[in-house]
Amino acid sequence: MLFHSLAGCVVVVSVIEQLAQVHNSTAQASMERLCSYLPEQLFLKSTCYLVVSMFGPDIIKLLSADMNADVVCHTLEFCKQDAGQPLCHLYPLPKTLRGYHWRGRDCNDSDGTVYPGRRRRDPVPEMTTPEQLYSKVTETLKFLNSHLPNGSHVFLSGLPDGTFLWDNLHDRYHPLGQLNEDVTYDQFYTFLSCLQVSPCHGWMSSNKTLRTLTSQRAEQLSDTLKKIATSQRFTNFNLFYVDFDFQEITKEWQRRGGQPWQLIEPVDGFHPNEVALLLLADRFWNKVQRQWPEVLGKENPFNPQIKQVFGDQGGH
């Protein structure tokens, strides 16, 4: 809970600073402006004003002393990290690594493994092995076989190791696992990993080796799903494998004159947006018609009469 509080605090204080700069206003006015943007539902607006009344004076004092959001949040009581935990920060540290506001935050004299000021190494995440995936997927398919009606169809899709990551800072995209070495949002990745709240530690990392290993594991897992689809047989349904063809979708979009970034969800810069999903669905439908027409069944012989009565509704 502490890590989520710290991450949320840094984001909110950063927004307060930006609002103050954009509107050339005080921190107090920026906090009130931020609260005014929130809806009344779920008591969000009233809770915001309550938080401002409780912590506003401390935030104003620290911001007026030119402290950045990291220092502000580490100083607030509800965000303080325990001794021995890594010093997580989004912004560059002050010139003196451990000034007044940081003193003692990362020190533990009774623990010989704690070194003040040292950045921790990126931990290697626990990844699902192909053997584990094979076992779990097969178990799930056996369950489906006993519950689905005879003649059903099930599709396994490859993992999205070709998904693109949208860089909100520089309006550009990067294939996951092949991020440029000069990405300046390295601090954001490091911050989330340090707080252990990264939504995708393997790919959203400045560690090139870790990204490469994650891509290799994703490819192994996709191959495992393909192996299951080609080797397993079930009585009540047919099993098919389809690749997650996001890179092919991107090429198709570019041929239409679009830009790759237009296919990425801007909120998280990570997932395909509705346009990309529409293209993926269209590609999937065409592949089914071409490779597995039996899945769609026979065409309704009364389609001409239906069209004559209701007109062409575009397939809906």
Beta strands, then each sheet from edge to edge (+ up, - down):
strand 1: 152-157
strand 2: 164-167
strand 3: 172-175
strand 4: 237-242
sheet 1: 1+ 4+
sheet 2: 2+ 3-
end
